[in-house]
Amino acid sequence: MSVRAIVLTGFGINCDNETESALKRAGAAVSRVHLNDIIADVSRLDAAHIFAVPGGFSFGDDVASGKILANRLRYKLGDALKSWVDSGKLMIGICNGFQVLVKMGILPLFDGQFAQETTLTHNNSGRFENRWVHLRPIPPQNACG
């Protein structure tokens, strides 16, 4: 069985061709599908294993980066995408697509519900940075004192 992927297109999304190419190089059968076409026929998701939300400037990022597309996905495809996540299928958000998944509440999905629990913000330099960042967890507070 071949892995099948859907790459979302439309409304300021770009890099969908590059995402399609990368998934094909990894061995997936890929379909680029416009957001409106998925909304009109949500069953398109059933046959796929990977749902990719590429980068770009969805809806011009007029309200906030990814917020409008996140709302369209949540309110038009929320139940289908909730089933998608619950079934263990894969989803990837690249650049603006990552912002969409955060604004939609798919990431980090702490309580299992699509609710925005975190956000992305400006970095300390106030400009684009492309470098490795090292993170460490903050240890939980000792309840015993």
Steps between C-alpha positions, in 0.01 A plus 500: 500500500631840403495787745260767376536867585288810453673835463268791573484785245319833463460845654863610523648158572819450302778244496234237425693392189819458704313313773345272238842435350658420838222257591527331160877465545428332834276249316151636561221530248409869526195709413500879524148594608344845537349579840155556348510157335571329832226700670257399221601133521654414835515133397816593304680473833396138553741348247804702611760427768674840507343847498748778423437870558781681314635847560411831346282783618157344534226757455777763497555440874275805544380417852798303628734249342287199409196603705243524219600168342505343847143617559386370159652161576364488854144606419462332159707182551540478876318170552675335205842623613430396859425148372817524290714579804321243719566229241874568516538633147782743433474874457780743421495878507787676326581865579162677484339154510659445842352831614161381369520179704592697814220755448253219426591325824631180343838582648573430777158332560553470875141411590393321181279788382571748223547810713786742467703444815822668391622747239804608310649838571780728391852395583735718703682638195181605320627357169512170316749251642597166355711309748487201732334571832566281802214451742483345844192422706428696812492247783167477682480673835541269793161491673661398828703812528 
